[in-house]
Amino acid sequence: MEIITTPDPRLRTKCHKVNKITPEISDIINKMREASLEWEKSHPYELSAAMAAPQLGFNRRIIIIRDDLDDKKNLNFTALVDPEVIKTEGVVKKDYEGCLSVPSIYGLVPRPTKVKIKALLEDGTPVRIKAEDSLARTLLHEIDHLDGILFIDHIKNDEKAFFRMNDKGDLEPVDYLTDIKGNADLWGDDD
């Protein structure tokens, strides 16, 4: 399956709750896992850490998170259905984020360092998760997707927050006016 990229309007739509795990939902989760790993094969310096269902065109509140955010060899993902942020805590820190749906652009995004969420596992078991640092950031990034929010929205007017990965895997600043602010493919028609 093709990963949807900006400025596709489906990325800006609030997703519908799942409520019940069905074979259709399990199929969507499997497609998300496959698409994440397929994307990663052609991106040697990047890790497909997570994905949200709208990135494949499914208007459902489903995310997947890699079981180990530091190990590209670990190919396992945990699915979270109807995830909901209960509380954020900690200091707000800026750190780099990228997105499968925002090709080639990275940004320094401010997010809380701790989050508590509730969700359903793929088998329907309700869970509550306390996460810190990169896991908290990843969960918040993916849950934003379910509400039509992209990481670039958090840094829209920060000229020094945008970067691009070069062919050696290093992040380099981009020209904000040319590559970011004036890029209709990044923002769509509304901006």
Buried (B, 14 or more C-beta within 10 A) or exposed (E): EEBBBBBBEBBBEEBEEBEEBEEEBEEBBEBBBEBBEEBBEEBEEBBBBBBBBBBBBBEBBBBBBBEEBEEBEEBEBBBBBBBEBEEBEEEEBBEEBBBBBBBEBBBBBEBBBBBBBBBBEBEEEEEEBEBEBEBBBBBBBBBBBBEBBBBBBBBBEBEEBBBBBEEEEEBEEBEBEEBBBEBEEBBEEEE
